[in-house]
């Protein structure tokens, strides 16, 4: 044991061999011994695991070079699609019935539906699911419908739904529009100097609000037969006047103030005359302008639905090319199987491609590989070269960056841009002049999108007016787009990859923002991934990339927190419920993606040889499938915290590959290991 400094149970390295110090008690007394931990078997298994994972991912590449996985949400997607079809008179068609079959498959044993696997009942999700089933012919006296009805009533009934669900209920005559929040089209006429204006809202709220304001102004209704209605889901008669959202008990609050504004507006809106007509015309123009360079408004599901309703309100016929295109881009989101269909909230090709390329770069691939070169060409074709909504608050910033979907040039985002910039650098693609030019534009755009508080948000600058979160239609919990630690850190990681360092003023301000937002426990909240594990690993990567002191107290606290929430099997997991209950931070079913995040965070903090990392690596090796992939059921992506969560079907592929390859490379003292490259060029 000479020269060894090892505590009980720790993995120790000597002559590149790993040992564990064990204690044994016998009749002759207590002894200690070093037990070899089969390092050569582990190393061979690790190398093979990286190769298998890499080849599995390469096998999923699309012919034109990109990657795109299924993006899964909860059943509100299928339910809202059926409710739209019902408004259009198509609720008994085969597509609606197959969507209902999928909804029924997702029902929980107690009869309810949730917004993430194993979550509690979510009233809006459950009401829409029940309504969709009834519209498509399911017997309300069937046992599963009775159970659903009981659970919904126990939770307060359909009146407890959120504001956007109430619009669907009003659209189909189940609730008066007076019980819905007002979404005034006149908002679009308010100048930016007003505290409340369209451009003070997040980009995704903007794309929802504008077509919804047309919807709200016209108040279209399809009257259903009573047998198809859901009056039985209301505790009190649905025609009884109610507030759009619950007032607070205090006499004055901003919630009550905006409810008062809503009440007053509803009493004067029919008298607005020319102002109303001008507002609707401007809203229609705004919507149509942003349909030109996108696969649907915002290229995301909710505004696509509202666009179709808005076009119907504006008198656009079913056979009009504009309506045909609006329905086509929505139907593109359908994934059809023999008995069911499900819908995606959008496509994620740029995101999936950027993350895959980062993992493949760590696993030894470079821009010289024909498959990678083809993918780089695909990414360059999607660089944003036009001004979008972001330029309203940034008029002098030149276009650059990337978006999330296939076609959404109006809405590039900092997260995708950072991920693409990381990939292009790590693959060695900077030798190409066209790549260098795109990277320079992307870096300039990223720097120009920094918020006043030093952080970065997803789509815009300084969308942080908290007062707007109290308006009645803000209960989707995403009215704003403020700075968040995970995106700020990913931008730092990208800037650090391209030579920016902690002593630069803009980087220093970003670091200060990250330091201010650290949780007292040592972790960081994750806005776009579940949750504290996601935020913490990304912060550690971002800080390291810009040369931050990784021995600082804040980093040590983060490391201690990650190690404290590791589970006995070596993995990490966290439930979506941690957004509602922060005491659940770092707790949940272990997953390959969240385990990979924790490992990557610890590696960034210099814990290559720590027992926690070793156990995490072993967890990934044990749970890898024979084909090179991993399987996970929980949702680990976040759309709107507390409201809508996501399962990215490739998260359990590229993140584990990235973690395993980086661990291998760091433990071998090199950035990349060319021994992984044993494939045949296609």
Buried (B, 14 or more C-beta within 10 A) or exposed (E): EEEEEBEEEBBBBBEEEBBBBEEEEEEEEEEEEBEEBEBEEBBEBBBBBBBBBBBBBBEBBEEEBBBBBBBBBBBBBBBBBBBBBBBBEEBEBEBBBBBBBBBBEBBBEEBBBBBBBBBEBBBBBBBBBBBBBBBBEBEBEEEBBEBBBEBBBEBEBBBBBBBBBBBBBBBBBBBBBBBBBBBBBBBBBBEEEEEBBBBBBBBBBBBBBBBBBBBBBBBBBEEBEEEBBBEBBBEEEBEEEBBBBEEEEEEEEBBBEBBEBBEEEBEEBEEBEEEBEBBBBBBBEBBBEBBEBBBBBBBBBBBBBBBBBBBBBBEBEEEEEBBEBBBEBBBBBBEBEEEBBBBBBBBBBBBBBBBBBBBBBBBBBBBEBEBBBBBBBBBBEBBBEEBBBBBEBBEEBEBBBBBBBBBBBBBBBBBBBBBBBBBBBBBBBBEBEEBEEBBEBBBBBBBBBBBEBBBBBBBBBBBBBEBBBBBBBBBBBBBBBBBBBBBBBBBBBBBBBBEBEBEBEBBBBBBEBBBEBBBEBBBBBBBBBBBBBBBBBBBBBBBBBBEBEBEEEBBEBBBEBBBEBBBEBBBBBBBBBBBEEBEBBBBBBBBBBBBBBBBBBBBBBBBBBBBBBBBBBBBBBEBBEEEBBBEBEBBBBBBBBBBBBBBBBBBBBBBBBBBBBBBBBBBBEEEBBEEBBEBEEE
